[in-house]
Every structure is written in structure tokens, then in C-alpha cells.
Amino acid sequence: MANTILTTILAELSPKAVTLVAVSKTKPQAAISEMYEAGQRIFGENRVQEVVEKYEALPKDIQWHLIGHLQRNKVKYIAPFISVIHSVDSLRLFKEINKEAAKNERIITCLLQFHIAKEESKFGFDKQEVIDFLESDVYKNAKNVNIVGVMGMATFTDNKQQVRKEFQHLKGIFEELKSEYFQAKTDFKEISMGMSGDYQLAIEEGSTMVRIGSKLFGNRS
Ligand SMILES: *Cc1c(COP(=O)(O)O)cnc(C)c1O
């Protein structure tokens, strides 16, 4: 019934022109094929080895998004094909992505990940780190990475007020970066926030890209 769920979610997203990243991590290729047959082309994965295997096996017009924490020594495996990396969270990682993209004669689209949740474990830049990054020569001289927005994960909690505040925080960061560093860059416009449990809230707070896994594919074991 992939079709029905997909249609329902797309009907919620399309009036607001929100992009759906179907998060297929841990799910078998058959489940992705089913979603592909129903028309979905953007899939999100959080592990390098898994996205490489799925890329090799599945249709080449799929746009693969890397949404999980990325180690520098693994960038080379995804650089030939990855469509968007949501999880750029340090200058050192950015530098590596730029290097591997250049080797592949590509420009890789990226989002800057921010730490907006209360949990310690979630990755991302904080305010001062991103300022240092955007003012660095490494950033200014990089030709093979295109930064088009921001990404964040809210705290895993039932407290909607908390989650809403965290999404507002990310939207605020986006607006600040846009006016201070990306004013002339019309394609700096993406706010990747919202998962199965909180994407409606995220859209209310200005999300342009939601990353939905379990609601589409069923719970992960
Ligand atoms: C797993 C994951 C998602 C999707 O989570 P669901 O709750 O299954 O929708 C979204 N974003 C990131 C970064 C994830 O790791």
C-alpha cells in the first residue's frame, strides 16, 4: 500500500511545495522499488555502505540524499553520485567533500546541519562555528560544493511546544545566514526539518524539505 501512504503525504506537502525525502534506511531494495514505481524519486539514507549498495542496484534516476552523520574517510564512496548531503557539520568535512567532488568533476549540493535539539548526541554546527566556517578561506575558495540551506533534528519528545521552538530556532538561523552570507544566492532556500512524528509541525514553521521514514515504510526493526 506504498501508493496510498505516499499519495496522502504528497497531498499534504504539495500545496506548500515541500519536498519529500523518503527515508529508506534499513529497508530492502524491494520496498524502495515499490515507492519508485509509485513515482517517488528522492530517497534518504544515513549509512554510506548502504546508500552505495542501493545506488548500484536501483534505477539511476533516483536522487540519493545522505541524511546521517558522515565521516570524512567515507566521502569518497558517495562523491561520484550523491545528490544532496544534509549533514555538513564541520569545516573539515566540507573540505573533504569539496576535494572529492572536484575529483569527480561534480558540484555537490549540501546543507549545513545545526544542533537544535536538547539531546547531546545530535550533530551539527553551533552559531560561532558556522560564522568561523563561512568566513574561512576554505569555504570562500571551494568551487565544488553548493550550499543551499540548513538541516536540523528536533528533540525526540512528545512536547510539541519544545519541538516547535526548536524548528523556529532553525528557521531563525536560516534567515540570519541568508541575510548575512547568502543574500545574493537565490538557491539558498532549503530548510530540511521534520520527520514522521513532527513533519506537520515543521511545515507550519517553514520547512521546505521533510525527511519521512517510518510513516512511509513502516517501523524499522
Ligand atoms: C531516520 C531519520 C529520519 C526519518 O525518521 P522517521 O521518524 O522514520 O521518519 C529523518 N532524518 C534523519 C536524520 C534520520 O536519521
PDBQT file of the ligand as one rigid body, heavy atoms in Angstrom, charges set to zero:
ROOT
HETATM    1  C1  LIG A 301      15.839   8.116  10.350  1.00  0.00    +0.000 C 
HETATM    2  C2  LIG A 301      15.892   9.566  10.061  1.00  0.00    +0.000 A 
HETATM    3  C3  LIG A 301      14.741  10.260   9.610  1.00  0.00    +0.000 A 
HETATM    4  C4  LIG A 301      13.385   9.594   9.444  1.00  0.00    +0.000 C 
HETATM    5  O1  LIG A 301      12.845   9.229  10.657  1.00  0.00    +0.000 OA
HETATM    6  P1  LIG A 301      11.324   8.689  10.785  1.00  0.00    +0.000 P 
HETATM    7  O2  LIG A 301      10.963   9.018  12.175  1.00  0.00    +0.000 OA
HETATM    8  O3  LIG A 301      11.370   7.245  10.491  1.00  0.00    +0.000 OA
HETATM    9  O4  LIG A 301      10.513   9.439   9.788  1.00  0.00    +0.000 OA
HETATM   10  C5  LIG A 301      14.875  11.600   9.321  1.00  0.00    +0.000 A 
HETATM   11  N1  LIG A 301      16.041  12.241   9.466  1.00  0.00    +0.000 NA
HETATM   12  C6  LIG A 301      17.158  11.631   9.882  1.00  0.00    +0.000 A 
HETATM   13  C7  LIG A 301      18.417  12.409  10.010  1.00  0.00    +0.000 C 
HETATM   14  C8  LIG A 301      17.114  10.276  10.212  1.00  0.00    +0.000 A 
HETATM   15  O5  LIG A 301      18.235   9.664  10.633  1.00  0.00    +0.000 OA
ENDROOT
TORSDOF 0
